[in-house]
Amino acid sequence: MASATDFLRVFEWGETTVVGFVGPVLPDQLDLDSIRQDLGAMLRQNGSSAIAFNLSGVAFLPSAILGLLAALTRDGFQVHLHNPSANLRSVLEVTHLNRLFTVHELGV
């Protein structure tokens, strides 16, 4: 099972921690509880209240990742999604997750 370090790269931390995905294809098998705990611990340790995901080059997010992002909001963190593909924006709209996350369009 993949851990957070297998598919996420931290670019910056502080009040908002900025992360990106290592590649365009994300693993299907994830240890979500471990990843959620790791991300939450990292955010708390860095004093972050928000996490921003750079989705440039990511065409598809498995439902497990979307669930993980929703769990982070339940844990009290703001989730920002930057540069989602048109396909991913459609998924966020259909599932109403665009209301849960702050979505920043291309070039923003």
FENNORFEN-V580405 format. One record per pair of residues at least 6 apart in sequence whose ideal C-beta (glycine too) atoms are under 7 Angstrom apart, sorted by the first residue. I is the first residue (numbers start at 1). GAP is how many residues later the second one is. D is the distance in Angstrom with one decimal. If there is no record, write none. Layout:
# FENNORFEN-V580405
i=I gap=GAP d=D
i=I gap=GAP d=D
This chain:
# FENNORFEN-V580405
i=1 gap=28 d=5.1
i=1 gap=29 d=6.3
i=1 gap=30 d=4.2
i=2 gap=25 d=4.0
i=2 gap=27 d=6.3
i=2 gap=28 d=5.2
i=2 gap=29 d=7.0
i=3 gap=28 d=6.2
i=3 gap=31 d=6.1
i=3 gap=32 d=6.4
i=3 gap=35 d=7.0
i=4 gap=31 d=4.6
i=4 gap=34 d=4.7
i=4 gap=35 d=6.0
i=6 gap=21 d=6.6
i=7 gap=14 d=5.8
i=7 gap=15 d=5.2
i=7 gap=19 d=5.5
i=7 gap=20 d=5.9
i=8 gap=11 d=5.0
i=8 gap=13 d=6.4
i=8 gap=14 d=6.9
i=9 gap=10 d=6.5
i=9 gap=11 d=5.4
i=9 gap=13 d=5.6
i=10 gap=7 d=6.6
i=10 gap=9 d=5.3
i=11 gap=7 d=4.7
i=11 gap=8 d=6.6
i=11 gap=9 d=6.0
i=12 gap=6 d=4.3
i=13 gap=33 d=4.2
i=13 gap=35 d=6.3
i=14 gap=32 d=6.7
i=14 gap=34 d=6.7
i=15 gap=32 d=6.9
i=15 gap=33 d=6.1
i=15 gap=34 d=6.0
i=15 gap=35 d=6.8
i=16 gap=32 d=6.3
i=16 gap=34 d=4.3
i=16 gap=36 d=5.4
i=17 gap=25 d=7.0
i=17 gap=26 d=5.8
i=17 gap=29 d=5.9
i=17 gap=31 d=4.4
i=17 gap=34 d=5.0
i=18 gap=34 d=4.7
i=18 gap=36 d=6.6
i=19 gap=32 d=6.5
i=19 gap=34 d=5.8
i=20 gap=34 d=4.1
i=21 gap=37 d=5.3
i=24 gap=33 d=5.1
i=24 gap=34 d=5.8
i=24 gap=35 d=6.2
i=26 gap=35 d=6.8
i=26 gap=36 d=5.9
i=26 gap=39 d=6.3
i=28 gap=34 d=6.3
i=30 gap=34 d=5.3
i=32 gap=32 d=5.9
i=32 gap=36 d=5.6
i=35 gap=33 d=6.2
i=36 gap=32 d=5.9
i=36 gap=35 d=5.4
i=39 gap=33 d=6.6
i=40 gap=35 d=5.5
i=43 gap=8 d=6.1
i=43 gap=34 d=5.8
i=49 gap=28 d=6.6
i=49 gap=29 d=6.3
i=50 gap=27 d=6.2
i=50 gap=28 d=3.8
i=50 gap=30 d=6.2
i=51 gap=21 d=6.3
i=51 gap=26 d=5.6
i=51 gap=28 d=5.9
i=52 gap=28 d=4.1
i=52 gap=30 d=6.0
i=53 gap=28 d=5.4
i=53 gap=29 d=6.7
i=54 gap=28 d=5.1
i=54 gap=29 d=6.3
i=55 gap=26 d=5.8
i=55 gap=27 d=6.2
i=55 gap=28 d=5.2
i=55 gap=29 d=4.7
i=55 gap=33 d=6.4
i=56 gap=27 d=4.5
i=58 gap=27 d=6.9
i=59 gap=26 d=5.2
i=59 gap=28 d=6.1
i=60 gap=27 d=6.8
i=60 gap=28 d=7.0
i=61 gap=27 d=6.3
i=66 gap=31 d=6.2
i=69 gap=10 d=5.1
i=69 gap=32 d=6.5
i=70 gap=27 d=6.9
i=70 gap=30 d=6.1
i=72 gap=7 d=5.5
i=73 gap=6 d=5.4
i=73 gap=27 d=5.7
i=78 gap=24 d=6.7
i=79 gap=22 d=4.6
i=80 gap=21 d=6.9
i=80 gap=22 d=4.6
i=80 gap=24 d=6.3
i=81 gap=20 d=5.2
i=81 gap=22 d=5.0
i=81 gap=23 d=6.8
i=82 gap=22 d=4.6
i=83 gap=23 d=5.4
i=84 gap=8 d=6.7
i=84 gap=19 d=6.3
i=89 gap=14 d=7.0
i=92 gap=6 d=4.2
i=92 gap=11 d=6.3
